[in-house]
Amino acid sequence: MRKKKIVIALGHEALGTTLPEQMEATKRTARAVADFIREDYQVVITHSNGPQVGMIHTAMNEFCRLYPEYTATPMSVCSAMSQGYIGYDLQNAIRAELLNRGIFKAVSTILTQVVVDPYDEAFYKPTKIIGRVMSREEAETEERKGNHVVQTAEGYRRIVAAPKPMDIVEIDAIRALADADQVVVACGGGGIPVLAQDNRLKGASAVIEKDLAAGRLAELLDADRLVILTGVEHVCLEFGTENERPLSAMTVAEAKEYIAQGQFGEGDMLPKIQAAVDFIGDSAIRSVLITKLHTDEEPVAGGRGTIITK
C-alpha cells in the first residue's frame, strides 16, 4: 500500500522576513513538517519568497547602480537565489528536527523552473510590485529598458507580471525523490518563471503566485492533500467585517460560488481558493487544508482550519 502524499505550501509567517527571523521560523515550521512525516506521509514542501526575493532584487540593483560595469541581475536569477537560501535553512531545520525524533530521512532542495505562457494576459497587465523605491529619473531609465514602473506612496517601483504556472520542468526529479521517501523542497516562491523556446528555457521577468504553483505541483504529483499554511486560522466569509464568518469546511462548488461573489481578496485568499479548486477538480479523494501555523504544540492537522473537498 502506497503512502499518502502531501504537499505543504508555506506562507510568509512560516519563514519570517529577515535572515535571523527565517532561521528561527524554519525551526518552528520543521516541527509541523515532522509531524506529518511521523504520520507516514510522503512530504513535498513549497514556500513563499516575497520579502526574500524583494531583498535580493533590491540588493542586486543597488550593487549594479554603484558598480555600473556589472550586468544587472534578471528577475529569474533573483528567484533562483531566493530558492537556494530559503531551501538551505528549511532543509537543515527539517533534517535536525527529524534526527532529534530518531527519524533518518534525506531532505533535498530542488531549484525549480516553472513554465509560463508568453501570451498569458498577465504580461499585458503586470500587478506585482518588486524592488527598491526609485526616483523619477531612475524610473524613466527602467521604462526605457522596457520594464514596467508604477508610482507608489514612497516613490516609483518596478512592477512585473504574475502569469499562471503551466508546467514544472523538474517534476520528474521531484517525483523520483518523493517516491524514494525523501523530503523535497521545490517550487519555492512559485518557481523560477521560464519561457520554453525550442529546447531552451528563457527566464521571464515575472513572478508566479506561489499558491497556484503549489496547486499545480500537488496535481502533477497526484498528491492526496494540499496543505496551505497562511496567516489566518480559517477561510472566512465577509472577512474583516462585523459579519465575518469562519468556515470549517466547504465544497468545490461552494468555493466557486464564493469566488463569483467576490468573497476573497485578489492578492490574499483568492489564489489559495483557486489553487484548491484546480487541484481537487473532480477527484473524490483529494482535499485541501487552509490554516495557520501555530506556535503551540498542536499538530497542523489537529482540527483547526478550513477543509475543502469535492
LOTORMAR-770268 format. One record per residue (C-alpha): x, y, z. Coordinates in steps of 0.1 Angstrom, whole numbers, always signed. Layout:
BEGIN
rec c1: X&c2: Y&c3: Z
...
***
This chain:
BEGIN
rec c1: +0&c2: +0&c3: +0
rec c1: +15&c2: +33&c3: -11
rec c1: +20&c2: +61&c3: +14
rec c1: -3&c2: +91&c3: +12
rec c1: +14&c2: +121&c3: -5
rec c1: +11&c2: +156&c3: +8
rec c1: +22&c2: +190&c3: -5
rec c1: +27&c2: +217&c3: +22
rec c1: +27&c2: +253&c3: +10
rec c1: +44&c2: +276&c3: +35
rec c1: +34&c2: +312&c3: +37
rec c1: +53&c2: +342&c3: +49
rec c1: +45&c2: +335&c3: +85
rec c1: +63&c2: +302&c3: +83
rec c1: +95&c2: +318&c3: +71
rec c1: +98&c2: +353&c3: +86
rec c1: +114&c2: +383&c3: +68
rec c1: +150&c2: +388&c3: +79
rec c1: +178&c2: +363&c3: +80
rec c1: +176&c2: +358&c3: +118
rec c1: +138&c2: +356&c3: +117
rec c1: +140&c2: +330&c3: +89
rec c1: +164&c2: +308&c3: +109
rec c1: +140&c2: +308&c3: +139
rec c1: +108&c2: +304&c3: +119
rec c1: +121&c2: +274&c3: +100
rec c1: +127&c2: +256&c3: +133
rec c1: +90&c2: +260&c3: +141
rec c1: +80&c2: +250&c3: +106
rec c1: +102&c2: +220&c3: +108
rec c1: +82&c2: +207&c3: +138
rec c1: +50&c2: +209&c3: +118
rec c1: +66&c2: +191&c3: +88
rec c1: +80&c2: +164&c3: +111
rec c1: +45&c2: +157&c3: +125
rec c1: +33&c2: +147&c3: +90
rec c1: +64&c2: +126&c3: +84
rec c1: +58&c2: +109&c3: +117
rec c1: +23&c2: +100&c3: +105
rec c1: +40&c2: +83&c3: +75
rec c1: +32&c2: +108&c3: +47
rec c1: +54&c2: +114&c3: +18
rec c1: +61&c2: +151&c3: +21
rec c1: +69&c2: +177&c3: -6
rec c1: +73&c2: +213&c3: +6
rec c1: +69&c2: +246&c3: -13
rec c1: +71&c2: +281&c3: +1
rec c1: +67&c2: +318&c3: -4
rec c1: +96&c2: +341&c3: -11
rec c1: +81&c2: +377&c3: -12
rec c1: +103&c2: +395&c3: +13
rec c1: +134&c2: +374&c3: +4
rec c1: +133&c2: +379&c3: -33
rec c1: +125&c2: +416&c3: -28
rec c1: +156&c2: +419&c3: -7
rec c1: +177&c2: +402&c3: -32
rec c1: +164&c2: +422&c3: -61
rec c1: +169&c2: +454&c3: -42
rec c1: +204&c2: +445&c3: -32
rec c1: +215&c2: +434&c3: -67
rec c1: +200&c2: +465&c3: -83
rec c1: +218&c2: +487&c3: -57
rec c1: +251&c2: +469&c3: -64
rec c1: +246&c2: +474&c3: -102
rec c1: +239&c2: +511&c3: -96
rec c1: +271&c2: +515&c3: -76
rec c1: +291&c2: +494&c3: -100
rec c1: +277&c2: +500&c3: -135
rec c1: +304&c2: +478&c3: -151
rec c1: +284&c2: +448&c3: -137
rec c1: +255&c2: +434&c3: -156
rec c1: +220&c2: +438&c3: -140
rec c1: +206&c2: +407&c3: -123
rec c1: +175&c2: +393&c3: -141
rec c1: +143&c2: +387&c3: -120
rec c1: +146&c2: +349&c3: -128
rec c1: +181&c2: +348&c3: -112
rec c1: +169&c2: +366&c3: -81
rec c1: +141&c2: +340&c3: -78
rec c1: +168&c2: +312&c3: -81
rec c1: +189&c2: +329&c3: -53
rec c1: +158&c2: +330&c3: -30
rec c1: +150&c2: +294&c3: -36
rec c1: +186&c2: +284&c3: -27
rec c1: +189&c2: +303&c3: +6
rec c1: +154&c2: +296&c3: +18
rec c1: +158&c2: +259&c3: +9
rec c1: +191&c2: +259&c3: +27
rec c1: +175&c2: +270&c3: +60
rec c1: +144&c2: +247&c3: +56
rec c1: +163&c2: +215&c3: +48
rec c1: +187&c2: +220&c3: +76
rec c1: +159&c2: +228&c3: +101
rec c1: +138&c2: +198&c3: +90
rec c1: +169&c2: +174&c3: +90
rec c1: +177&c2: +185&c3: +126
rec c1: +141&c2: +181&c3: +138
rec c1: +138&c2: +146&c3: +122
rec c1: +171&c2: +134&c3: +137
rec c1: +160&c2: +147&c3: +171
rec c1: +130&c2: +124&c3: +168
rec c1: +151&c2: +95&c3: +157
rec c1: +139&c2: +97&c3: +121
rec c1: +166&c2: +92&c3: +94
rec c1: +154&c2: +107&c3: +61
rec c1: +172&c2: +127&c3: +34
rec c1: +159&c2: +163&c3: +28
rec c1: +167&c2: +179&c3: -6
rec c1: +160&c2: +213&c3: -22
rec c1: +155&c2: +214&c3: -59
rec c1: +159&c2: +247&c3: -78
rec c1: +127&c2: +245&c3: -98
rec c1: +117&c2: +262&c3: -131
rec c1: +81&c2: +267&c3: -139
rec c1: +69&c2: +272&c3: -175
rec c1: +46&c2: +301&c3: -182
rec c1: +27&c2: +310&c3: -213
rec c1: +42&c2: +340&c3: -231
rec c1: +7&c2: +350&c3: -242
rec c1: -7&c2: +350&c3: -207
rec c1: -28&c2: +381&c3: -201
rec c1: -8&c2: +388&c3: -170
rec c1: +21&c2: +400&c3: -192
rec c1: -1&c2: +428&c3: -205
rec c1: -13&c2: +437&c3: -170
rec c1: +16&c2: +435&c3: -145
rec c1: +5&c2: +436&c3: -109
rec c1: +34&c2: +425&c3: -86
rec c1: +54&c2: +454&c3: -71
rec c1: +91&c2: +445&c3: -65
rec c1: +124&c2: +460&c3: -57
rec c1: +136&c2: +493&c3: -42
rec c1: +120&c2: +527&c3: -43
rec c1: +133&c2: +548&c3: -72
rec c1: +135&c2: +584&c3: -82
rec c1: +116&c2: +596&c3: -112
rec c1: +147&c2: +597&c3: -133
rec c1: +156&c2: +561&c3: -123
rec c1: +120&c2: +551&c3: -132
rec c1: +123&c2: +566&c3: -166
rec c1: +155&c2: +547&c3: -172
rec c1: +138&c2: +515&c3: -163
rec c1: +110&c2: +522&c3: -187
rec c1: +135&c2: +529&c3: -215
rec c1: +148&c2: +494&c3: -208
rec c1: +113&c2: +480&c3: -214
rec c1: +104&c2: +475&c3: -178
rec c1: +71&c2: +485&c3: -162
rec c1: +71&c2: +511&c3: -134
rec c1: +43&c2: +522&c3: -110
rec c1: +42&c2: +552&c3: -87
rec c1: +35&c2: +544&c3: -50
rec c1: +32&c2: +565&c3: -19
rec c1: +70&c2: +561&c3: -13
rec c1: +81&c2: +567&c3: -49
rec c1: +85&c2: +547&c3: -81
rec c1: +89&c2: +509&c3: -81
rec c1: +91&c2: +482&c3: -107
rec c1: +61&c2: +461&c3: -114
rec c1: +61&c2: +427&c3: -130
rec c1: +36&c2: +402&c3: -143
rec c1: +22&c2: +372&c3: -124
rec c1: +14&c2: +346&c3: -150
rec c1: -2&c2: +312&c3: -143
rec c1: +20&c2: +281&c3: -139
rec c1: +17&c2: +257&c3: -169
rec c1: +43&c2: +230&c3: -162
rec c1: +71&c2: +222&c3: -138
rec c1: +104&c2: +214&c3: -156
rec c1: +120&c2: +194&c3: -128
rec c1: +88&c2: +174&c3: -119
rec c1: +103&c2: +140&c3: -127
rec c1: +132&c2: +147&c3: -103
rec c1: +108&c2: +159&c3: -76
rec c1: +86&c2: +128&c3: -81
rec c1: +116&c2: +104&c3: -80
rec c1: +129&c2: +118&c3: -47
rec c1: +94&c2: +118&c3: -32
rec c1: +88&c2: +82&c3: -43
rec c1: +122&c2: +74&c3: -27
rec c1: +107&c2: +86&c3: +5
rec c1: +129&c2: +117&c3: +7
rec c1: +115&c2: +151&c3: +19
rec c1: +116&c2: +175&c3: -10
rec c1: +116&c2: +213&c3: -10
rec c1: +106&c2: +225&c3: -45
rec c1: +89&c2: +253&c3: -65
rec c1: +100&c2: +279&c3: -39
rec c1: +84&c2: +313&c3: -44
rec c1: +61&c2: +299&c3: -71
rec c1: +91&c2: +286&c3: -91
rec c1: +116&c2: +304&c3: -114
rec c1: +93&c2: +315&c3: -143
rec c1: +107&c2: +304&c3: -177
rec c1: +95&c2: +305&c3: -213
rec c1: +101&c2: +274&c3: -234
rec c1: +119&c2: +283&c3: -267
rec c1: +125&c2: +251&c3: -287
rec c1: +150&c2: +232&c3: -264
rec c1: +159&c2: +263&c3: -244
rec c1: +144&c2: +278&c3: -213
rec c1: +145&c2: +316&c3: -210
rec c1: +139&c2: +333&c3: -177
rec c1: +108&c2: +355&c3: -177
rec c1: +106&c2: +389&c3: -159
rec c1: +77&c2: +378&c3: -138
rec c1: +67&c2: +361&c3: -105
rec c1: +43&c2: +332&c3: -101
rec c1: +17&c2: +332&c3: -74
rec c1: +31&c2: +306&c3: -51
rec c1: -3&c2: +291&c3: -41
rec c1: -12&c2: +284&c3: -78
rec c1: +23&c2: +268&c3: -82
rec c1: +17&c2: +247&c3: -51
rec c1: -17&c2: +235&c3: -65
rec c1: +0&c2: +227&c3: -98
rec c1: +28&c2: +208&c3: -80
rec c1: +3&c2: +188&c3: -60
rec c1: -17&c2: +180&c3: -91
rec c1: +13&c2: +168&c3: -111
rec c1: +25&c2: +147&c3: -82
rec c1: -10&c2: +132&c3: -78
rec c1: -9&c2: +142&c3: -41
rec c1: -37&c2: +132&c3: -17
rec c1: -38&c2: +165&c3: +1
rec c1: -25&c2: +201&c3: -3
rec c1: -19&c2: +220&c3: +30
rec c1: -17&c2: +258&c3: +26
rec c1: -3&c2: +275&c3: +57
rec c1: -12&c2: +311&c3: +59
rec c1: -17&c2: +340&c3: +84
rec c1: -53&c2: +331&c3: +94
rec c1: -68&c2: +300&c3: +111
rec c1: -98&c2: +297&c3: +88
rec c1: -111&c2: +309&c3: +55
rec c1: -137&c2: +335&c3: +63
rec c1: -167&c2: +350&c3: +45
rec c1: -172&c2: +387&c3: +49
rec c1: -136&c2: +389&c3: +60
rec c1: -127&c2: +420&c3: +81
rec c1: -163&c2: +430&c3: +87
rec c1: -186&c2: +426&c3: +117
rec c1: -203&c2: +398&c3: +99
rec c1: -171&c2: +378&c3: +94
rec c1: -179&c2: +341&c3: +94
rec c1: -151&c2: +314&c3: +96
rec c1: -156&c2: +282&c3: +76
rec c1: -145&c2: +249&c3: +89
rec c1: -154&c2: +232&c3: +56
rec c1: -165&c2: +239&c3: +21
rec c1: -170&c2: +220&c3: -12
rec c1: -155&c2: +229&c3: -45
rec c1: -190&c2: +240&c3: -57
rec c1: -193&c2: +263&c3: -27
rec c1: -158&c2: +277&c3: -33
rec c1: -167&c2: +286&c3: -69
rec c1: -198&c2: +303&c3: -57
rec c1: -179&c2: +324&c3: -31
rec c1: -154&c2: +333&c3: -58
rec c1: -182&c2: +346&c3: -80
rec c1: -195&c2: +366&c3: -51
rec c1: -161&c2: +383&c3: -47
rec c1: -157&c2: +370&c3: -11
rec c1: -119&c2: +365&c3: -14
rec c1: -91&c2: +392&c3: -17
rec c1: -73&c2: +393&c3: -51
rec c1: -38&c2: +391&c3: -37
rec c1: -46&c2: +373&c3: -5
rec c1: -72&c2: +344&c3: -1
rec c1: -83&c2: +342&c3: -38
rec c1: -52&c2: +324&c3: -51
rec c1: -54&c2: +299&c3: -23
rec c1: -91&c2: +291&c3: -31
rec c1: -84&c2: +289&c3: -68
rec c1: -55&c2: +266&c3: -62
rec c1: -77&c2: +244&c3: -41
rec c1: -104&c2: +243&c3: -68
rec c1: -79&c2: +235&c3: -96
rec c1: -61&c2: +208&c3: -76
rec c1: -93&c2: +189&c3: -64
rec c1: -111&c2: +191&c3: -97
rec c1: -134&c2: +162&c3: -100
rec c1: -115&c2: +140&c3: -75
rec c1: -134&c2: +125&c3: -46
rec c1: -101&c2: +117&c3: -29
rec c1: -81&c2: +149&c3: -29
rec c1: -86&c2: +175&c3: -3
rec c1: -71&c2: +209&c3: +7
rec c1: -65&c2: +223&c3: +42
rec c1: -60&c2: +260&c3: +47
rec c1: -49&c2: +270&c3: +82
rec c1: -24&c2: +289&c3: +103
rec c1: +9&c2: +276&c3: +116
rec c1: +5&c2: +279&c3: +154
rec c1: +33&c2: +284&c3: +179
rec c1: +18&c2: +258&c3: +203
rec c1: +24&c2: +221&c3: +201
rec c1: -9&c2: +211&c3: +184
rec c1: -3&c2: +194&c3: +150
rec c1: -13&c2: +213&c3: +119
rec c1: -39&c2: +186&c3: +111
rec c1: -53&c2: +189&c3: +147
rec c1: -88&c2: +201&c3: +138
rec c1: -81&c2: +237&c3: +131
rec c1: -85&c2: +253&c3: +97
rec c1: -108&c2: +250&c3: +66
rec c1: -111&c2: +217&c3: +48
rec c1: -121&c2: +218&c3: +11
rec c1: -133&c2: +187&c3: -7
rec c1: -153&c2: +177&c3: -37
***
